[in-house]
Amino acid sequence: SVQGLPPTDTVGRFATGSAGVAQGNVISDYKIRLLEVIVDKFDVTMGVMNVHVNLKRTVANDHNGPIRDLAYDPLSQMLLSCSNDGTVKVRDTVTGEAVATLEFPFMSLSSSQSQPPMLLSVDCTEMGNIIASSEDGNVIVWNVSAMESGNAGAVQVIEHPNCVWKVLKARDGSGDFVSACHDGMIRVFTMDEKRIAPEAERAAFQDSVLEAKAKHSSGPTKEEIDALPKWEMHERHVGKSEGQVQVFNKNGKAIAAQWSSVSRTWIEVGEVTGRNDNSGTIKGIQYDHVLPIEIDLASGGIQRLQIGYNNGENPFTVAQKFIDDNMLDQGYLAQIADYIRSRVGEAAAPTIGMDNNNGMNNANMNVSSGPVPMEIVPTPTSNNTYKHIPMKGYKSFETGADVTTLEKVCKKIQEFNSCPNNNLTPDEMTSVLNGLCDTIAATNRYHATTLTDRELSIILKMMSGWALEHVFPSVDLARLVVIHPDASKPSRSAFWDKIVTCALDRCEELCQSNVSSTANTAIPMLCFRLFANCFRGGTGSQSAVELHLIRILGCADSFVTSTNKNIRLSIATFILNVSSYLKNVGRCDDAVPELLLIPIRNVIGSGLYEVEALLRVMVALGTLLVVDHRFKVKAKELNADSWIEGINGKYGDKASEIADEIIRILQ
């Protein structure tokens, strides 16, 4: 997205918002960039301009999803951004930093939604209201002046029959705005009573909204039933797995059947008489969620597709099959999976009301075995909505990436290099080290700069070869370098494998030695900050931490009750980032649950941790419990509920809220 900003003198300005970069199964690096345009020379005769575009400021990852649209509010002189995370951020146009966040009203979420809808468009009316459109068919209006005065009705949600792709303010000074809906209609909304549409027209609009809702909550249409495979031919349809649900056309009615691998046949369950808001069929196959996907084509057109998803499936597996079936670019994988998760929730679970052992867990519909519908009670589901859980994204330690601090680091390295056996060459101490620090300090140029193998190699040389009491400045450099996208790219996974291994070696060496108090604190603190930052880097650094995760957890247990609060915060942040990473990748070794829960138990039970560090560990615990059932089983074995009850009410309201959520999950 691109948005022009008011110029300053002869300098033009504009802002861009990015949808992020796919790194493996994760999309990250959603950035707001502020740029200026300088015209040095304009030849009227030739019609040629000499233009320079300079990046002035970058703000990364303060949205928790791709940035979809930008707008400028001339009244407040603020930049607006909206995102897949369901929020609008109000930003300073000089720094790009968010000064306020507007959220989708929680009470407006439907019963089938676990997360706010993606916001596709944002604008501001000439009366100062901020407006946004969502993919689930809503326009949200924030009355900023009413919000500032505490008015409870400051946020209005206007339902539409379908996805609202765009909202725009009217340019006539009326304060009106326009919405563009997927149903092909453009609608104008006003606050001027004299301009309100006739009652019949407004009633027709409301009827179209109710009709769209009724269509989603009713059974399949005649056209949908006609498209289903005939029941008479069901023997020719071979099920793919035990308990698979398939919908057939039997005498003009949609009936659900379950595949039995033992008898190699379909067992009729009953008639389909209803479904949830998102359920439907694609080519005769019933899905809990049928979601629209539009692909921008290189030719300029749009390819409209549908993807089917059943509760409990892995979004990345579903997205991969969708890409294969439709021969799409592999680069869409993470974006499609992220879209599925945003629509159905991170931990969608079976909802059909049958015994858990009968395999009926892939449909979300009301079924009848005759003219009288059976009342089916949904099975318990883990698809609950929590305020603080699970953790999204990663926290990192980025302070120090500035010229002044890096100069101090270089001076300390220069001081230590004069000691015996510390052997950086004069060229490494000057051009190589200085070049590395210059690149790290220019954070606003990370998207356009690279790091050489030689620059990276001197970090490893210091971490592996220098005396233990001299090693911490190089670990500090590694902590900052890993955040640079070029340093942590997939092709450098071997380098980070060596760095992580070396950091672990030095931590373990520290436990067996007597060194200065500075190294005693600095080495474990910086090593765990390095490990935490590896998750914010690319797949190269992430894979290295995952490879050594069991060993890192063992090392964490050695320092978890440290008397130094900076070490404690570093370990807490690492544990938090581990939980978020395991949520994203959906895998871990069988030994990890116990090895990770034990330091969490020790943190919670130690009574040493400050509130912020404790909150991070508590969120990590809650995240792990909803990510993988193995963590929940092991947590119950370790009596995790007693840990939480022991601190509940002692560390403030937020800690109590998180504790309550954890206890709910454990029940």
N, C-alpha and C positions, 0 to 999 in steps of 0.2 A: 504494500500500500504506500502511496506517496501523497503528501499533503503540503501545499505551499504555505509559507509563513510570511508575515509582514517583513519587508526588507529593512535594513539599517543602512542609511546613507546610500552608497552606490553598491551595496552588497546584497544580493538576493539570498533568500534562505528557504529551505524546505526540509521536511522530515520524511523518513521512511520507516515502515514497520515490517519485520520479516516473519515468515512462517516457521523459522527454525531450520535446523539441519538434522537429517536422519543419520544417526550413528548406531548401526545395528538395529535393535528393537526399540530404540529410544529416540524421540525427537527432543532436541534441546536448542539452546542458543537463540531464543526469541529476542530480537533486539530492536530497540528504537534508536535510530541514528539521526542526528541533527547535522545538516550540511549547509555550507554557504557557497554561493556562485559568484565569481568575480569575473567581470568582462574587462579584459585589459585593453582590447583594441577592437574597433568596429570599422571595417572598410565599407563605406556606403556604396561605392562603385561596384565592388565585387560581391557585396552582400555577405561578407565573411566576418565571423566573430572569433576572437581568441578568448576562450572561456576556460577558467580554472574552477574545479569543484573540490572543496576542502572539507574533510570530515572534522567536525568540531567537537562532537560529543556522542558517546554511545552508552546506552543504558540496557543492560542485558538481564533477561530472566526475571523481571519483576512481575510479569504475567506467567501463569502456570500452563500456558498453551500457546499455539500459534496466534500471532496478531493478525486480525482479519481486516481492520479498517482504521483509518485515521480521519480526524476532522479538526478544524480550528474554530474556537469560540471567540469571536471578536469582542463580545461583551466582557468576558473575564480575561481575555487575552491568554487563554490556555489551550494547550494541545490535548485532544482527546484520543484515546486508543481503546479498541474493544478486541476481545480475544475469545478463543474456544473455551477458556476457563469460566466464561459467564460473567465477566466483570468489565466495567469501563473504568479506565484510569484517567484522572485529570492531571495534566503535566505542566510543569514550568517550561516555557518555550526556549529558555536559555540553557538550562541544565538537562532538560529531558526527564528529570526525576518526578515521580508521582507525588502529588500533594494531597490527593484524595482518591479513594476507590469506591465506586458505585457497584453494588451487587444486585443480582437478580433476586427479587423478593422470594424468600424461602417458602412462604405460604402459598405462592402461586404455582409451585411444582405439582405436577400430577402424581397420582399414587404410583404410577409405573416408573417415575423418574427418581434416580438416586443422586443425581448431580444436576447443577444448573445447566440449561441448554447453552449451546455455543451461540455467541453473539456475532452476527455476520456483518453488521453495518452500524455506524454511529454518526450522529450529527447533532447540531444544536439549533433550536429555533431562535427567531429574532426576539423572542420574549425571554430568552435565557434558560429555557428548559433543555435538558439533555435527553436525546431520544436514541434508542437502539432497537435493532430487529434481531429476532432469534430464529434458529432453524426449526424449532418446534411450533412455530406459528404464533408468535407474540410480538407486539411492539411495546417496549417499556419506556415510560416517560418519567423522568426525574425532575420534579419541580425544585430547583436548587434553592430558591429563596425560601420556600416552605420548609425544606429540610433544615436550613440554617436556623429557623425559628422553632424547630421541633415538632412540626405538624405531622401527625400520624398518617395523613393521607397524601404525603408528599410524593409517593411513588404510585404510578398507575400502570396497570398491565392491560393492554387491549388485545383480546384474542382474535385471531384470524383463522380462516378455514385451513390454511396450509402454511408451509415455510414462507417466511417474509425475508426476501433476499436483500431488500434495500429500503432505507428511509432517507428522505431528503427534506430539508426545510424549504418552505416557499420563499422566493426571493422578492416578494412584493411588500414586505413590511407588515404582513398581517399576523405573523406568528403561527401560521398554519404549517403543517407538514404533510408529506406524501409517503405512502407505503406501496411497495411493489411486491405482490404476493404470488406464490407459485401457481395459484389458480388462474393467473392471467389477468387479474384485476389490479388497477391502480386506484387507490382510495386516498381522498384528501380529508384530513382531520383538522378541526378548528376549535378554539376556545371562545369564539365570538358567537353568542347566542343568535344573532341575526343571520349568521351564515350556516347554521346547522341544517343538515339535510332533512327533507320531509320525513315524517314518522314512518311512512310506508317503506321508504328506502332504508331507514335505519333498522326497521324490523326485518327486512329482507336480508340485511347483512348479518344480523344475529341468527336468523334462521339458517344461513349458510354455515355459520360456525357450529351450531347445534347439529346440523345434518352431517357435517364432517366428523364430529365426535361420535354421533350415533353409528356412522358407517364403520368406525374403528371398533366400536364396542359390540356390534352385531355380528351375526354369522356371515359366512361368505356369500357373495352375490351369485345370481344365476349364472352369470358369465364366468365367474371363478369356478363354480361347480362344474360347468360344462368343460372347462379346461383340465379337470382332474382326470387321472387314469381311471378307466372303468373297472368296477369291482369284479366283473366277469373275467377280466384279464389279470387278476391279481397274482395268479400262479406264475405268470411270466416275469413278475417283478421280484427280484431276489433282494432281500434286506442286506444291509451292509454290516450290521452289528446287532447283538442281542438287545432287545428293548427299543429298537428304532421305531419311531412313529411315522406313519405314512397316511395321508388323507386320500380317499378314493371317492369316486362318484358311484353311488349305489341307488339306482332308481330315482335319480334326480336329487338325491340328498348327499351331503358331504358326511362321510363316516370316517372315523379314525380307526386305524388298525395298528397292532403292535407285532413286530417281527419276533418270532421264536426261533432261535438258532437250533434248538434241540429237535423240534418237529419240522423245521424248514418250511414254515408256512406263516401267513399273516393271521393274527387272532383279532377278530372284530371287537372293538371296545365300545363304540357307540357313536351317536350322531354329534357332529360339531354344531353347537348352537351359539357360540360366542367366542371371543378372544380378547386379549388385552389390547391396549392402544396401538401397539406396534406389530402385533402378530399378523401372519398372513401366509400365503403360499407363493412359491416360485417354481414354475414348471411342475405343479402338482405336489410339491414337497412342502409340508407344513413347517413353519419356523416360529419360534417365540417372538422374534423380531425381524421384520423386513424393513430395511433401511435404504433410502435413496442415496445414490452416489452419482455425482456429475464429474466427468473427466474433461478438462480443457484439452482440446486437440491442437496440434501444431498448425493445422489449417485455419484455426480460428473458431471452429465449431465446438459443440459440446456433445459428449457421448453420455447419455443418461442410462444408468444401470441400477440394479437392485442387488443388495447382498443380504443373504439370510443367515441368521445367527440364533443358536439355541442356548438357553441358559446353561452355564457350567462348562461351555466350550472355551478353549484357549483362543482369544481374539487374534493372536498372530497366526495360528494355524488356519483359522477361517479366512483371514486376510490373504494368506499365501495361496490358498486354494482359489480364492476369487481372482487373484492376479493371474494364476495359471490358466483358469477357465476362460478368462477374457483377454489373455495375452497382453497384459499391461506391463508397464515398466516396473522393474523390481524396486525402484526407488520409492514407489508408493506404499510399500509394506507398512512401515511404521506409521505413516499418516492415516492409512485405512484402519489399522488396529487401534490407534488413538481415538479415531472417530467412533468405532464400535464401543470402546470403553466409556467414552463420554456420554453415549446415548443409553447404555444399559447398565453402567456401573462397573467398577473394578472387579467385583466378586459376585457376578450374576450366578444364581443357583437354581436348581430344579424347583419348579413350582407346581407341578401336577400333583393332585392329592391321592397318590397311591402308595402302597408300602414300598419302602426304599429298596427292597430286594427284588422287586418284580421288573426292574428295568424301565418302568414308565417314568422317565424323567426328562424327556426332551420335547414336551409340548406344554403350552400354557393355554388351555382352552376348556370350555365347559362341555362335557360329553354326556349323552343320554343313550340308553339302551332300548329305546322305544319312544313312543309319543310323550311319555312323562320324563322330563329331564332329571338326571341324577344330580344331587347336590354334592359337588366335589370340594373338599376342604383343602386348601393349599398346604403342602408340607412346609415345615419350618425352613426358612431361608437365611443365608448369611448376607444377603444383599441389603443390609441395613444401612441407614445413613447416619454417620457420626460427624460431629463438628470438628474434631481434631485428628481423627484417624481415618484412613492411613496417611502416612507421610507422602508428600508429592515433591519430586525434585530432590535437590541436594543442598546442604549447607556447606560453606567452604570458608577457608581462612585466606583472604586475599590481601589483607593489609600488608604494606611493605613493598608493594610494586610501584614505588616512586623513586625519583632520582636521589633524594636525600637519604632515604633508608638504604637503598642499594649501594650508595657510596660508602656508607658505614660498613656494610657487609664486605665490600671489596677491601676496605682498609683492614678489617679483621683477618681476611684471608691472606692479605699481604704480610701482616704481622706473623701469622702462623706459618707462612711459607718459608720464613727465615729460620724456622726450627729444623733440627736434624730429621732426615727421612721424609720431609715434606717437599716434594720435588716438582712443582710447577715451573716450567721454563719461563724465561723473561717474556717470550712472545705470548705464551698462554696467560701470563699475569697481566699483560697489557692489552693487546688487540683482541684476543679471543674472549677473555673475561669481560672486558669493557664492552665489546660488541654484544655479548650475551645480555648484560645488564641494560644496555641501551634499548634492546628489543623488548625486554620484559617491562621496562618503565613506560614504554609507549603503548599503554593498554588500548588506546583508541585506534591503534593501527594493527591490532591482532589479526583482523580479517585479511590483511594484505602483507603481513610479514612472515618470514620463515626463520627457522633455527637450523644451523648446520650440525652435522654429526660431530664435528670437532668441538663445537661449543658445548654440546651435551656431554661429550666424553670427559671433559675436565671435571664435571660434577661427579661422575662415577669414579674418576681417578682420585679425587679428594675423599669421597665417602669410603672408598675401599682401602686406600693406602695410607691415609694420615692417622696420626695417633688419636686415640679415643677422645682425649680432652680437646682436640682441635677440629673435630669432624662436624660440629653443629652448624657452622656457617654454610657448608655445602648442602646440608639437609634443608636448610632454610631456602637456599636457591632452588633446590629440587621441588620444594613445596610451591613456589611461585611459577616455576617453569611448566609444571604439569598442567596448569590451567590454559596455557597457550595451545590453541587447536592444532598447530603444526607439530608441536612437541609430542602430543599424546595421540596422534593419528594411528590407525591400525598397523601400519608398516613399522612402527617403533615399539611394538609390544615386547620384543626381546630386550630392548634397552630398559624398559620399565620393569621387566622381570628381574633384571640385574639390580636395579635401583632398590626395588622393594626387598629383594633378598639381602642386599647390603645393609639396608636400614634395620632389618630384623637381626642380622648378625651383630650390629653395633649395640642394639638394645639388649640383646642377650649377653653380650660381652660386658655391658655396663652393670648388669645384675651380679656379675662375678668379680668386679674390680672396685678399687677405691680411687676415684678421680675427684676433681674439683667440684665444688657445689654448683658451679655454673653448668658444667656438663651434665651433672646429675639431673638437673631440671630441664635443660635445653634439649638434650637428646631425645628422651621419651616424648616431651611435648611436641617437638618439631617432627619427629617420626610419625606420630599419630595424626598430626595436622597434614603431613604429606599423604598418609593413607586415606584420610578423609577427602582431600582434594583430588585424589586419583579418580574418585567417582564423578567429579565435575569435569574432568578431562575427557578425552575421547575413549574409544574402545581399546586403544593400545594400553592405556593405564588401567582402565577398568578390568581388563582381562588379567593383568598382572596381579591385582589385588585379589581377584576371585581365585586365581591359581594358588595363592598363598594364604587364603582366608583362615584356614584352620590354624596355621602357625601364628598368624597375626592375633587371633583370638586368644591363643595361649599366652602370647606376649602381653596382651591387654590385661589378662588376669593378674600378671605380675605387678602392674602399676595401678590397678583400678582403685586401690585404697590409698593412693598417694596423698601426702599432706599438702601438695601444691595444687591450688585451684586451677591453674592453667593446664596442668597435665590432666586433671579430672575433666575439664571442659573439652579438651582434645579427644579423649577417649569416648566421652558421651556423644560427641559429634560424629566420630567414626562409627559408633554403633548405630546411630540414627541413619547415616548414609548407607550402611550395610542393609538395614531393613528396607529402605527405599529401592536399593538395587535388586534385592531378592524379589521384591514385588514386581519390578519391571521385567526381570528375566524369567521368573517363574521356575527356578531350579536351585538346588543346593545339595551338597553331599549329606548323606544320612547322619553323619556325625555333627553337622553344624548346629542343629537345634539345641542340643544339650550344651555344646561349647559356647554358644551365644547367650543362652539363657542364664548360665551360671554367672558370668560377669554382670549381667543385668540385675540378677538377684543381689550380687555383692554391692552394686552401686546403690540400689534402693535400700538395702539393709544397713549400709555403712553409717548413714547419718552425716556423712561428710560433704555431700554434694550441694552446691548452691542451687537456687531455684531453677535458673535457666538450664543448667546442665541436667538436673533431675527431670525437668520437663521433656528434654530431648530423649532421654532414655525411656521415659514412660511412653512417649509417642512411638518410639522404636518397638517397644514390647507390643503395643496394640497393633501396629502394622504387621508384625510377624504373625500374630495370632489370626489375622484375617487373610494372610497370604497363603499359608501352608498349614494343613491340618496337623502335620507332624509337630509343629511348634505348639499348637494348642494341647495336643496329647501330652507332650513333655512338660508343658507349663503346669498342667493339672497334676502330673506326677510330682512336680517340685513344689506344689502348693502355692502357686503364684498368687492366688486370691488373697492369701494371708499376707504376702509382701505388700500388696496394694492397700489392703485394709489397715495395715500398720502405719501408713503414711497419709491416708486419706484425711483431709481437713487440716493438715499441718503446714501446707506450702502454698496456700492461697486458692482463689476460686478456680483458676485455670487448671491447676493440678488436681483439684477435686473433680472437675468435669472430666478430665482424662481418666482419672481413676474409676469414675462411674462407668465410663465407656468400656474400659478393660474388663470390669466385673461383669458387665452385660454380655460381652463377647465370651467370657469364660463359662457363663451359665449354660 
